[in-house]
């Protein structure tokens, strides 16, 4: 069992990116004590060295759901600013939210495609109307269907249909990944300052 968490400094000041780096190390240390595996899937660096605007981590192992729940919500790193002297604020907030994994690419196998000969109307003469040279190809796992009748030979239409199916599945996968990425970025704006689920200190 694995869980992905997105830690984000949101639109906070540079201290929040600094706080995120400290909170990330705390999370990793606590996970290690509980014998959980932590993998940094993606990181977005902050303006200062060693800081992060966001980090996507994948945590795995027994009891990972309870661990992730204890780190989900608004997190607070309580310490004076290392960058601005005289700033009275000591609470720097970060959000941590569960994040679904990117969708897997669709595996295209010709054996998963049902190809049926059919007739279509329109121009093309008697040959086209009398002979089933058109192709209806259905990708069984997804239900995606294409019909091709551009050529007068069944074999050519079949080849085109398979190519079209492969391309449409690839386009659909690309859209799904893009939507998942967009949803992940929207989590950055969900940072609620105050009422943290955890307060950590140096």
C-alpha positions in Angstrom: 0.0 0.0 0.0 1.3 3.4 -0.9 0.0 6.9 -0.4 1.1 10.1 -2.2 1.2 13.4 -0.3 1.7 16.8 -1.8 3.4 19.3 0.5 3.0 22.9 -0.7 4.1 26.3 0.6 1.2 27.7 -1.5 1.7 31.4 -2.2 3.3 32.1 1.1 6.6 34.0 1.6 10.0 32.4 1.3 9.9 31.4 4.9 7.2 28.9 4.0 9.4 27.2 1.5 12.1 27.0 4.2 9.5 25.6 6.6 8.5 23.0 4.0 12.1 21.7 3.8 12.2 21.3 7.6 8.7 19.6 7.7 9.7 17.3 4.9 12.7 16.1 6.9 10.5 15.6 9.9 8.1 13.6 7.9 10.9 11.4 6.4 12.4 10.9 9.9 9.1 9.8 11.4 8.4 7.5 8.5 11.8 5.9 9.0 11.1 5.3 12.6 7.8 3.6 11.6 9.7 1.6 9.0 7.9 3.2 6.1 9.4 3.9 2.7 9.4 7.5 1.5 10.2 8.5 -2.1 10.4 12.0 -3.4 8.5 11.8 -6.6 8.7 15.5 -7.6 10.2 18.7 -6.1 9.8 22.3 -7.0 12.7 24.3 -5.5 12.2 27.6 -3.6 14.1 30.8 -4.2 16.6 30.0 -1.5 19.0 27.1 -1.5 17.6 24.0 0.2 14.0 25.2 0.2 11.0 23.9 -1.6 7.8 25.4 -3.0 6.3 22.0 -3.2 7.3 18.3 -2.8 5.3 15.2 -3.9 6.2 12.2 -1.8 5.1 8.6 -2.0 5.0 6.7 1.3 4.6 3.0 1.5 4.4 0.2 4.0 2.3 -1.2 6.8 0.2 1.4 8.5 0.8 4.1 5.9 -2.9 5.3 5.9 -2.7 6.3 9.5 0.7 7.9 9.0 -0.5 9.9 6.0 -3.6 11.0 7.9 -1.5 12.4 10.7 0.4 14.5 8.2 -2.7 15.7 6.2 -3.9 19.2 6.5 -2.2 22.5 7.6 1.2 22.0 9.0 3.1 24.7 11.0 6.8 25.2 11.4 7.3 27.4 14.5 10.6 29.3 14.4 11.9 32.9 13.8 12.5 33.9 10.2 16.1 33.1 9.1 15.9 35.7 6.3 14.3 38.8 7.9 15.6 40.2 11.2 13.0 41.7 13.5 10.0 39.9 12.0 7.7 39.0 14.8 6.0 36.2 13.0 7.1 32.7 14.0 4.4 30.5 12.5 5.0 29.4 8.9 2.3 27.3 7.3 2.5 24.5 4.8 -0.3 22.3 3.4 -0.1 18.5 2.9 -2.9 16.8 0.9 -3.3 13.3 -0.5 -2.7 13.2 -4.2 -3.7 10.5 -6.6 -1.0 8.9 -8.7 -0.8 9.8 -12.4 -2.9 7.6 -14.5 -1.1 4.7 -16.2 -0.7 4.7 -19.9 -3.1 2.5 -21.8 -1.4 -0.7 -23.0 -2.4 -1.1 -26.7 -2.5 -4.7 -27.9 -4.0 -5.7 -31.3 -5.5 -8.7 -29.6 -7.7 -6.4 -27.6 -9.2 -4.9 -30.8 -12.3 -6.4 -32.4 -12.3 -5.7 -36.1 -15.5 -6.1 -38.0 -16.0 -5.7 -41.8 -19.0 -3.5 -42.6 -20.5 -1.6 -45.5 -20.9 2.2 -45.6 -22.9 4.4 -47.9 -21.8 7.4 -49.9 -19.8 7.8 -53.1 -17.6 5.0 -54.4 -19.6 3.1 -56.9 -21.0 -0.4 -56.8 -17.8 -2.0 -55.4 -18.1 0.0 -52.3 -21.8 -0.6 -51.8 -21.6 -4.4 -52.5 -18.4 -5.4 -50.8 -17.8 -5.0 -47.0 -14.4 -3.2 -47.2 -15.1 -0.7 -44.4 -13.8 -1.5 -40.9 -15.3 -1.0 -37.5 -12.6 -1.4 -34.9 -13.4 -1.5 -31.2 -10.8 -1.4 -28.4 -12.5 -3.8 -25.9 -10.8 -2.5 -22.7 -11.9 1.1 -23.2 -14.9 0.7 -25.6 -13.3 3.2 -28.0 -14.6 2.7 -31.6 -13.4 3.9 -35.0 -14.9 3.3 -38.4 -12.7 3.6 -41.5 -13.9 3.4 -45.1 -11.4 5.6 -46.9 -9.8 2.8 -48.9 -11.3 0.2 -51.2 -9.3 -2.6 -49.6 -10.3 -4.1 -46.2 -6.6 -4.7 -45.2 -5.7 -1.0 -45.7 -8.8 0.2 -43.8 -7.9 -2.2 -41.0 -4.4 -0.8 -40.8 -5.7 2.8 -40.7 -8.2 1.9 -38.0 -5.6 0.3 -35.8 -3.4 3.4 -36.2 -6.3 5.7 -35.4 -7.2 3.7 -32.3 -3.6 3.8 -31.0 -3.4 7.6 -31.6 -6.7 8.3 -29.9 -5.8 6.2 -26.9 -2.4 8.1 -26.7 -4.3 11.4 -26.9 -6.7 10.3 -24.2 -3.8 9.3 -21.9 -2.1 12.6 -22.5 -5.3 14.4 -21.5 -5.7 12.3 -18.4 -2.1 13.1 -17.3 -2.6 16.8 -18.0 -5.9 16.8 -16.0 -4.1 15.1 -13.1 -1.3 17.6 -13.1 -3.8 20.5 -13.2 -5.7 19.0 -10.2 -2.3 18.6 -8.3 -1.5 22.3 -8.9 -4.9 23.3 -7.6 -4.0 21.8 -4.3 -1.4 24.6 -3.9 -4.2 27.1 -3.4 -5.8 25.2 -0.6 -3.4 26.3 2.1 -5.4 27.4 5.2 -3.3 29.4 7.7 -4.1 28.7 11.3 -5.6 25.7 13.2 -2.7 23.4 12.1 -3.0 19.6 12.5 0.7 19.6 13.5 3.1 22.1 15.0 6.8 21.3 14.7 9.7 23.2 16.1 13.5 23.0 15.6 
